[in-house]
Amino acid sequence: MLKIKNQFTNMLLTSTILFLTLLVVIFFSLIIGVTDIPVIIVAKSLMSFFPFIFNDFIISDNWHQIIYEIRFPRIVAAGIVGAGLSCAGLTYQGVFRNHLADPYLLGIASGSALAVTIANYFIPATTLFSFLWVQLFAFFGGLIVICCVYFISFFTLSRNFSTVILAGIALSSLCTALTFFLLMIQSEKSLSILSFLFGSFNTVDWEVVVYASPIILCGIFFLSFYGRTLNILQIGLEESKTLGIDAHKMNVILIFVASIMTCSAVALAGIIGFVGLVIPHLCRLLFGNDYQRLIIFSGFIGAIFLILVDDSVRTVIAPQEIPIGAMTALVGSPLFIYFLVIKKRNYDL
C-alpha cells in the first residue's frame, strides 16, 4: 500500500513539473518570432484574462493580433499534435510489442497524402484550400486506409500482427505511388500541397484548432485509462487472458483510437515524422516501462518537444519557415541514433 502511494505521489509530482514546464514553454513561444514581443507585454496580456487581478492594461491591436490570432492558436495546435502523436506512437508500440512502431505504421500518412492530392487534382484550389476541406480529406483518407487494413486482416481470418503490418505496408506503398503519379501528371499543382506533405502550422487558426483538437484530446484521455491494460499486453496474448484481458478485442480498440488520433493530427498539421517514434523512447529512458505513467508523461513531453521545434522553424531563417516535418527529422534522427548507441546500457530499444 505504501509503495502504491509513493508511486502515485511520484507520478503526480512529475506530472506537475512537466505541466509547469509546458506553461513556461508556451509563454516563451509567445515572445519569440519574426517580431519579438516584450516579455512584459505578453505577461500583462495573459493577466488581462483575470480582470480582478489586472484590469487596467490595454494591448494594441497589432500585439493582440500577433499574440492571440497568430501565435497562440499555432502553439496550442503544436502542443496538441505533439501530445497526440506521442501517445499514439506509444500505444502502437505497446500493442504491437515493438518499440520500432510509430503512428504511421499502418499507412495513415500515405492515405491522407493521397486523399489531399486527389482533392487538389479534381477540386478547384479556391474551394479546397479553405483548409477545412484539406482536413476532411486528410482525416478520411487516413481512416479509409486503416479500415482497409482491418478488412484485409478480417478476410484473411488472421489475428497475427504480421498480417496487419504487412497490409499496412502494402497499402502505404500503393498510396505513395499513386500520390507521386498524380503529382507528376499535374506538376503545376504540386507546390500547393507540399506544406501538407512536410507538415506545417502556418495556416492554423482557432477554427481549425476547435475542429481537430477534441478528437485528439479525447483520445489521450481515453488511453490514459488503459495504461495497466498495455502493461498486461506486454506479457503476451495468451497470458493476458489469464488476467481477464481480452487481448484481441483490446488490441483492436487501442489501435483504432490511436489511429483516429493520428488521422486528426495529420489533418491538423500534415505529416510530421519522428515525434511518435522518438518521444516514447525518450520517456522510457527517463521514466521506465510502466505504461500507466508513460501515457501521461509522453503527452506532456511530446507537446513540449513539438512546440519548441515549431519555435525553431519560424525563427531560424525568419521570415521564411523550415517545414516542421523536416526539422523533426533533423532533430529526431540524432536522438534515435543516440538511443541505438545506449541500447547496450540497460536500455531496451
C-alpha positions as CSV (number, residue, x, y, z in Angstrom):
1,M,0.0,0.0,0.0
2,L,2.8,2.4,0.9
3,K,4.6,1.5,-2.4
4,I,1.4,2.3,-4.4
5,K,1.1,5.6,-2.5
6,N,4.7,6.5,-3.2
7,Q,4.3,5.7,-6.9
8,F,1.2,7.9,-7.1
9,T,3.0,10.8,-5.4
10,N,6.0,10.5,-7.7
11,M,3.7,10.4,-10.7
12,L,1.8,13.4,-9.5
13,L,5.0,15.3,-8.8
14,T,6.5,14.5,-12.2
15,S,3.2,15.5,-14.0
16,T,3.2,18.8,-12.1
17,I,6.8,19.6,-13.1
18,L,6.1,18.7,-16.8
19,F,2.9,20.8,-16.8
20,L,4.7,23.8,-15.4
21,T,7.5,23.3,-17.9
22,L,4.8,23.2,-20.7
23,L,3.4,26.5,-19.4
24,V,6.9,28.1,-19.4
25,V,7.5,26.9,-23.0
26,I,4.2,28.3,-24.1
27,F,5.0,31.7,-22.6
28,F,8.5,31.6,-24.2
29,S,6.9,30.7,-27.6
30,L,4.6,33.7,-27.4
31,I,7.5,36.0,-27.1
32,I,9.8,34.9,-29.9
33,G,9.2,35.0,-33.6
34,V,9.8,37.2,-36.6
35,T,8.7,40.1,-34.4
36,D,9.9,39.7,-30.8
37,I,7.3,40.8,-28.3
38,P,8.4,42.3,-25.0
39,V,8.1,40.0,-22.0
40,I,6.0,42.5,-20.1
41,I,3.5,42.9,-22.9
42,V,2.9,39.1,-23.1
43,A,2.7,38.8,-19.3
44,K,0.2,41.7,-18.9
45,S,-1.7,40.4,-21.9
46,L,-2.2,37.0,-20.3
47,M,-3.1,38.6,-17.0
48,S,-5.9,40.5,-18.7
49,F,-7.8,37.3,-18.7
50,F,-8.2,37.8,-14.9
51,P,-9.7,41.3,-14.7
52,F,-9.9,41.1,-10.9
53,I,-6.1,40.9,-10.8
54,F,-5.1,43.2,-13.6
55,N,-7.9,45.3,-15.2
56,D,-6.2,48.5,-16.4
57,F,-4.0,47.1,-19.2
58,I,-4.9,47.9,-22.8
59,I,-3.0,46.0,-25.5
60,S,-2.5,47.5,-29.0
61,D,-4.3,45.9,-31.9
62,N,-1.0,44.8,-33.5
63,W,0.2,43.0,-30.4
64,H,-3.3,41.5,-29.9
65,Q,-3.4,40.1,-33.4
66,I,0.1,38.6,-33.2
67,I,-0.4,37.0,-29.8
68,Y,-4.0,35.8,-29.9
69,E,-4.7,35.3,-33.6
70,I,-1.4,34.0,-35.0
71,R,0.9,32.6,-32.3
72,F,-1.5,31.3,-29.6
73,P,-3.5,29.0,-31.9
74,R,-0.3,27.8,-33.6
75,I,1.3,27.0,-30.2
76,V,-1.9,25.2,-29.0
77,A,-2.1,23.2,-32.2
78,A,1.6,22.2,-32.0
79,G,1.2,21.1,-28.4
80,I,-1.9,19.1,-29.1
81,V,-0.4,17.4,-32.2
82,G,2.8,16.6,-30.3
83,A,0.9,15.1,-27.4
84,G,-1.4,13.1,-29.7
85,L,1.4,11.7,-31.9
86,S,3.5,10.8,-28.9
87,C,0.6,8.9,-27.1
88,A,-0.5,7.3,-30.4
89,G,3.1,6.1,-31.1
90,L,3.4,4.8,-27.5
91,T,0.1,2.9,-27.9
92,Y,1.2,1.4,-31.3
93,Q,4.5,0.2,-29.7
94,G,2.6,-1.3,-26.7
95,V,0.0,-3.1,-28.8
96,F,2.5,-4.5,-31.4
97,R,5.1,-5.1,-28.6
98,N,7.6,-3.5,-31.0
99,H,9.4,-0.3,-30.0
100,L,10.1,0.5,-33.6
101,A,6.4,1.0,-34.4
102,D,5.1,4.6,-35.0
103,P,1.7,6.2,-35.7
104,Y,2.2,5.9,-39.4
105,L,3.0,2.2,-39.4
106,L,-0.3,1.2,-41.0
107,G,-0.3,3.8,-43.8
108,I,-2.3,6.7,-42.3
109,A,0.2,9.3,-43.6
110,S,0.2,7.9,-47.1
111,G,-3.6,7.6,-47.2
112,S,-4.0,11.2,-46.1
113,A,-1.5,12.4,-48.6
114,L,-3.2,10.6,-51.4
115,A,-6.6,12.0,-50.4
116,V,-5.4,15.5,-50.3
117,T,-3.6,15.1,-53.7
118,I,-6.8,13.7,-55.2
119,A,-8.8,16.6,-53.8
120,N,-6.2,19.0,-55.2
121,Y,-6.4,17.3,-58.6
122,F,-10.2,17.4,-59.0
123,I,-11.4,20.3,-56.9
124,P,-10.6,24.0,-57.7
125,A,-7.9,25.3,-55.3
126,T,-10.1,28.2,-54.2
127,T,-12.7,25.7,-53.0
128,L,-10.4,23.1,-51.5
129,F,-7.9,25.2,-49.7
130,S,-10.1,26.9,-47.2
131,F,-8.1,24.3,-45.2
132,L,-11.2,22.8,-43.7
133,W,-11.5,20.7,-46.9
134,V,-7.9,19.7,-46.5
135,Q,-8.6,18.5,-43.0
136,L,-11.6,16.5,-44.1
137,F,-9.9,14.8,-47.0
138,A,-6.8,14.1,-44.9
139,F,-8.8,12.7,-42.0
140,F,-11.0,10.4,-44.1
141,G,-8.1,9.4,-46.3
142,G,-6.1,8.0,-43.3
143,L,-9.3,6.5,-41.9
144,I,-10.1,4.6,-45.1
145,V,-6.6,3.1,-45.2
146,I,-7.0,1.9,-41.6
147,C,-10.4,0.4,-42.4
148,C,-8.9,-1.4,-45.4
149,V,-6.1,-2.8,-43.3
150,Y,-8.7,-4.2,-40.8
151,F,-10.8,-5.6,-43.7
152,I,-7.8,-7.4,-45.1
153,S,-6.9,-8.8,-41.7
154,F,-10.5,-9.9,-41.2
155,F,-10.9,-11.6,-44.6
156,T,-7.7,-13.5,-44.2
157,L,-9.0,-14.7,-40.9
158,S,-5.7,-13.8,-39.3
159,R,-5.1,-12.4,-35.8
160,N,-1.4,-12.2,-36.4
161,F,0.1,-8.8,-36.1
162,S,2.4,-9.5,-39.0
163,T,-0.6,-9.7,-41.4
164,V,-1.9,-6.3,-40.2
165,I,1.6,-4.7,-40.5
166,L,2.2,-6.2,-44.0
167,A,-1.2,-5.0,-45.1
168,G,-0.4,-1.5,-43.8
169,I,3.0,-1.5,-45.6
170,A,1.4,-2.7,-48.9
171,L,-1.4,-0.1,-48.8
172,S,1.1,2.6,-47.8
173,S,3.3,1.8,-50.8
174,L,0.3,1.9,-53.1
175,C,-0.9,5.2,-51.8
176,T,2.6,6.7,-52.1
177,A,2.9,5.5,-55.7
178,L,-0.5,7.0,-56.6
179,T,0.3,10.3,-54.9
180,F,3.6,10.7,-56.8
181,F,1.8,9.7,-60.1
182,L,-0.8,12.4,-59.6
183,L,1.8,15.0,-58.7
184,M,3.8,14.2,-61.8
185,I,0.7,14.5,-64.1
186,Q,-0.1,17.9,-62.6
187,S,3.3,19.2,-61.6
188,E,2.0,22.8,-61.6
189,K,-0.4,21.9,-58.7
190,S,2.2,20.0,-56.7
191,L,3.5,23.1,-54.8
192,S,0.1,23.7,-53.2
193,I,0.3,20.5,-51.1
194,L,4.0,20.4,-50.3
195,S,3.2,22.2,-47.0
196,F,0.9,19.3,-46.1
197,L,3.4,16.6,-47.2
198,F,6.1,18.1,-45.0
199,G,3.9,19.4,-42.2
200,S,3.1,23.0,-41.2
201,F,1.3,25.1,-38.7
202,N,1.4,28.4,-40.6
203,T,-2.2,28.2,-41.7
204,V,-3.7,27.1,-38.4
205,D,-6.3,29.4,-36.7
206,W,-8.7,28.9,-33.8
207,E,-11.4,27.5,-36.0
208,V,-9.1,24.7,-37.2
209,V,-7.9,24.0,-33.7
210,V,-11.5,23.8,-32.4
211,Y,-12.5,21.3,-35.1
212,A,-9.5,18.9,-34.8
213,S,-8.4,19.1,-31.2
214,P,-11.3,17.5,-29.4
215,I,-10.7,14.1,-31.1
216,I,-7.0,14.1,-30.1
217,L,-7.7,15.3,-26.5
218,C,-10.5,12.7,-26.0
219,G,-8.2,10.0,-27.4
220,I,-5.4,10.9,-24.9
221,F,-8.0,10.9,-22.1
222,F,-9.3,7.5,-23.2
223,L,-5.8,6.0,-23.5
224,S,-4.8,7.3,-20.0
225,F,-7.2,4.7,-18.5
226,Y,-5.6,1.8,-20.3
227,G,-2.0,2.0,-19.2
228,R,-2.5,-1.1,-17.0
229,T,-4.0,-3.0,-20.0
230,L,-1.0,-2.1,-22.1
231,N,1.3,-3.3,-19.3
232,I,-0.6,-6.7,-19.3
233,L,-0.5,-7.0,-23.0
234,Q,3.3,-7.0,-22.9
235,I,3.4,-10.5,-21.4
236,G,1.7,-12.0,-24.4
237,L,-1.8,-12.6,-25.9
238,E,-2.5,-15.9,-24.3
239,E,-1.0,-15.0,-20.9
240,S,-3.1,-11.8,-20.7
241,K,-6.3,-13.9,-20.9
242,T,-5.5,-15.4,-17.5
243,L,-5.6,-11.9,-16.1
244,G,-9.0,-11.2,-17.5
245,I,-8.0,-9.2,-20.6
246,D,-9.5,-10.0,-24.0
247,A,-6.3,-9.2,-25.8
248,H,-7.7,-9.3,-29.4
249,K,-10.6,-7.0,-28.5
250,M,-8.4,-4.5,-26.6
251,N,-5.8,-4.5,-29.4
252,V,-8.5,-3.6,-32.0
253,I,-9.9,-0.8,-29.7
254,L,-6.5,0.7,-28.8
255,I,-5.2,0.6,-32.4
256,F,-8.4,2.2,-33.6
257,V,-8.3,5.0,-31.0
258,A,-4.6,5.7,-31.7
259,S,-5.3,5.7,-35.5
260,I,-8.2,8.2,-35.1
261,M,-5.9,10.4,-33.1
262,T,-3.2,10.2,-35.8
263,C,-5.7,11.0,-38.6
264,S,-6.8,14.1,-36.7
265,A,-3.1,15.1,-36.1
266,V,-2.3,14.7,-39.8
267,A,-5.4,16.6,-40.8
268,L,-4.5,19.4,-38.5
269,A,-0.8,19.8,-39.3
270,G,0.2,17.5,-42.2
271,I,2.7,14.7,-42.0
272,I,5.2,15.2,-39.1
273,G,7.6,12.3,-38.6
274,F,9.7,11.0,-35.7
275,V,7.5,12.5,-32.9
276,G,5.6,9.3,-32.4
277,L,8.8,7.2,-32.6
278,V,11.4,9.2,-30.6
279,I,9.3,10.7,-27.8
280,P,8.1,7.3,-26.4
281,H,11.8,6.1,-26.4
282,L,12.8,9.2,-24.6
283,C,10.1,8.7,-22.0
284,R,11.1,5.0,-21.5
285,L,14.7,6.1,-21.0
286,L,13.6,8.7,-18.4
287,F,10.7,7.0,-16.6
288,G,10.9,3.3,-17.2
289,N,8.4,0.9,-18.9
290,D,5.2,1.4,-16.9
291,Y,2.6,2.5,-19.5
292,Q,0.3,3.9,-16.8
293,R,2.9,6.7,-16.3
294,L,4.3,6.7,-19.9
295,I,1.0,7.7,-21.5
296,I,0.7,10.9,-19.4
297,F,4.4,11.7,-19.5
298,S,4.7,11.2,-23.2
299,G,1.8,13.5,-23.8
300,F,3.5,16.3,-21.9
301,I,6.9,15.8,-23.4
302,G,5.5,15.4,-26.9
303,A,3.7,18.7,-26.6
304,I,6.8,20.5,-25.2
305,F,9.0,19.0,-27.9
306,L,6.8,19.9,-30.9
307,I,6.2,23.5,-29.6
308,L,10.0,24.0,-29.3
309,V,10.6,22.6,-32.8
310,D,7.9,24.8,-34.2
311,D,9.6,27.8,-32.5
312,S,12.8,26.9,-34.3
313,V,11.2,26.5,-37.7
314,R,9.7,30.0,-37.6
315,T,12.8,31.7,-36.2
316,V,16.0,30.0,-37.6
317,I,15.7,31.5,-41.1
318,A,13.0,34.1,-40.4
319,P,10.9,35.4,-42.1
320,Q,11.0,32.1,-44.1
321,E,10.0,28.9,-42.4
322,I,11.5,25.4,-42.5
323,P,8.9,22.6,-42.9
324,I,8.3,21.2,-39.5
325,G,8.5,17.6,-40.7
326,A,12.0,18.3,-42.0
327,M,13.0,19.8,-38.6
328,T,11.6,16.9,-36.5
329,A,13.6,14.5,-38.7
330,L,16.7,16.7,-38.3
331,V,16.3,16.6,-34.5
332,G,14.8,13.2,-34.2
333,S,17.3,11.2,-36.2
334,P,20.3,12.0,-34.0
335,L,18.2,11.3,-30.9
336,F,17.2,7.9,-32.3
337,I,20.8,7.1,-33.1
338,Y,21.7,8.0,-29.6
339,F,19.1,5.5,-28.3
340,L,20.7,2.9,-30.6
341,V,24.1,3.6,-29.1
342,I,22.9,3.4,-25.5
343,K,21.0,0.2,-26.2
344,K,23.8,-1.7,-24.6
345,R,23.5,0.3,-21.4
346,N,20.4,-1.3,-19.7
347,Y,18.1,0.3,-22.2
348,D,15.9,-2.0,-24.3
349,L,15.2,-0.5,-27.7
